Amino acid sequence: MWKLLFFTFLASAACKLLFGKWPWQFMQTKSTRSQALFRARKLLGVRENATREEVMQAHKQLLALVHPDRGGTNEQVHEANAARDILINELPYPTAKDTRGP
């Protein structure tokens, strides 16, 4: 029994040294919100710190491809709109200081 505990501890420590995480940390899943953000960024093809203008431009380009008049489906349009909304809602609101001119 002690051998099993010892080897389990040894394997856990080796995992921490090699990968920087404990074995049980590999089993944790990301939050639903972070998964949705990841999928939205991937669908629109924007980076993590994309601006509102970049998100809107990517959304416009995607809609041009998936619009029902061009062979796409309503579902694809709804997905693109949802991705845009998720990413826009994550952006920080500009403060009065940010909106003033130079």
C-alpha positions as CSV (number, residue, x, y, z in Angstrom):
1,M,0.0,0.0,0.0
2,W,2.8,2.4,0.9
3,K,4.5,1.6,-2.4
4,L,1.4,2.6,-4.3
5,L,1.1,5.9,-2.5
6,F,4.8,6.6,-3.0
7,F,4.7,5.9,-6.7
8,T,1.5,8.0,-7.1
9,F,3.2,10.9,-5.3
10,L,6.3,10.5,-7.4
11,A,4.2,10.4,-10.7
12,S,2.3,13.5,-9.6
13,A,5.5,15.4,-8.7
14,A,7.1,14.4,-12.1
15,C,3.9,15.7,-13.9
16,K,4.2,19.0,-12.0
17,L,7.9,19.3,-12.9
18,L,7.5,18.4,-16.5
19,F,4.2,20.1,-17.5
20,G,3.9,22.8,-14.7
21,K,0.5,21.4,-13.6
22,W,-0.7,18.8,-11.2
23,P,-2.4,15.8,-12.8
24,W,-5.8,16.8,-11.5
25,Q,-5.5,20.2,-13.1
26,F,-5.6,18.6,-16.5
27,M,-9.0,17.2,-15.8
28,Q,-10.5,20.7,-15.0
29,T,-12.7,22.1,-17.8
30,K,-13.0,25.7,-18.8
31,S,-16.0,27.7,-17.9
32,T,-18.9,27.8,-20.3
33,R,-18.4,31.5,-20.9
34,S,-14.7,31.1,-21.8
35,Q,-15.6,28.3,-24.2
36,A,-18.3,30.5,-25.8
37,L,-15.7,33.3,-26.2
38,F,-13.2,30.9,-27.7
39,R,-15.7,29.5,-30.2
40,A,-16.9,33.1,-31.1
41,R,-13.4,34.2,-31.8
42,K,-12.6,31.2,-33.8
43,L,-15.8,31.5,-35.9
44,L,-15.1,35.2,-36.7
45,G,-11.4,34.7,-37.0
46,V,-10.4,37.5,-34.6
47,R,-7.7,37.6,-32.0
48,E,-8.3,37.7,-28.2
49,N,-7.9,41.4,-27.8
50,A,-9.8,42.5,-31.0
51,T,-11.4,45.9,-31.1
52,R,-15.0,46.6,-31.8
53,E,-14.2,47.6,-35.3
54,E,-12.3,44.4,-36.0
55,V,-15.1,42.3,-34.6
56,M,-17.7,44.2,-36.8
57,Q,-15.5,43.9,-39.9
58,A,-15.0,40.1,-39.4
59,H,-18.8,39.7,-38.8
60,K,-19.5,41.6,-42.0
61,Q,-17.1,39.4,-44.0
62,L,-18.6,36.2,-42.5
63,L,-22.1,37.3,-43.3
64,A,-21.2,37.9,-46.9
65,L,-20.2,34.2,-47.0
66,V,-23.0,32.6,-45.1
67,H,-26.0,34.7,-46.1
68,P,-28.9,32.6,-47.4
69,D,-28.9,34.6,-50.7
70,R,-25.4,33.3,-51.3
71,G,-26.0,29.6,-50.4
72,G,-25.7,29.8,-46.6
73,T,-28.4,29.1,-44.1
74,N,-30.4,31.1,-41.5
75,E,-28.7,29.0,-38.8
76,Q,-25.2,30.2,-39.9
77,V,-26.4,33.8,-39.9
78,H,-27.7,33.4,-36.4
79,E,-24.4,31.8,-35.3
80,A,-22.5,34.7,-36.8
81,N,-24.7,37.2,-35.0
82,A,-24.4,35.4,-31.7
83,A,-20.6,35.4,-32.0
84,R,-20.6,39.1,-32.7
85,D,-22.9,39.8,-29.8
86,I,-20.8,37.7,-27.4
87,L,-17.6,39.4,-28.4
88,I,-19.0,42.9,-28.4
89,N,-20.5,42.4,-24.9
90,E,-17.0,41.4,-23.6
91,L,-15.5,44.7,-24.7
92,P,-15.0,47.3,-22.0
93,Y,-17.3,50.3,-22.3
94,P,-15.4,53.5,-23.2
95,T,-15.3,56.0,-20.5
96,A,-16.1,59.7,-20.9
97,K,-12.3,60.3,-20.9
98,D,-11.8,57.9,-23.8
99,T,-14.6,59.4,-25.9
100,R,-13.2,63.0,-25.8
101,G,-11.1,64.2,-28.7
102,P,-7.4,65.2,-28.4
